[in-house]
Amino acid sequence: MPILVELSPEKEARLTAEALLRGIAPEQYAGKLLDDALSPPSKGKLTREDLRAMLKEVGEGWENRPKLPTSAFTRESFYQDRT
């Protein structure tokens, strides 16, 4: 069933950017978001397919993320407020 949704220019730009990061059309990404929102809540257990989909989504676009040196991950950086 076709549904027309009006988006602000900012939301349209964000939807388009997120879709591009995933390598899919904005319409396809919007459909996925709607499917996810309307899916029944899980009871704490993932199916193999759900796990694979989740891991695939986590890995998508990783090459566009900033690269951090290993020196950024020090004990002090995680516990700055503790001495």
N, C-alpha and C positions, 0 to 999 in steps of 0.2 A: 504494500500500500504506500503510495507516495505521500510524503508529508513535507510541507514547506516550512522552514524554520528561518526566521529573520535573525541575523547575527550583527552585532556592532562591528565596525571595521577592526577594532582591536581583537575581538574574539575570532573573527574570520582570519586575521593574520596569524594568530596563535594556532588555530586549527590547521591552517595550511603549513605552518612551520613544523608542527608536530608530525603531520602526515609525511612531509618531505623527509624528516629524520628517519621515518620508518619505511620510506620508499614506496608509499602507497598514495592513492588519490585522496584528497580531502574528504570526498563523499564516502569513500570506503572506510576511512578512519572514523568519521562521524557515525557511520553505521556500527562499527565495532564498539565505540563508546556507548552507544545506545544499547547494544546487545549486552555489554558488561553490566550496565546499570540495571537492566531488566532481568538479569539472570537470578535465579533463586540463590539465596546465601548458602554458602557451603557450611558443612558441619565440622570444619576443622581438618578435613582430609582432602588432599589433592589427588585427582586422578592423574595417571601418567600423562594424558593429553594436556591437562591443565598445567602440570609442572613443565612440560616441554614448551608450551605456549608462553608461560611466565618467563622461563629462562631465555627463550628466543627474544622476547620483548626487552628484557634487561640488557641483552647483548647488542641489540640494534642501536646503531649510531655511536658505538663506543669510540670509533676512530675520530669523532668530532669533539669528544670531551677533552678538557685540558689534561696534559700530562704533568704529573707531579713527581718531583724527585723523591727518592726514598727517605731523604733527610727530613721531609715534611711530616713523616710518620714517626715521631719520637714519643716516648712516654710523657715528656713534658708538654708536648702539644695536645695530648689528650687530657692531661690532668693539670691544666694551668692554674686552677684556683687552689690546688693543694700544694703544700710545701713540706 
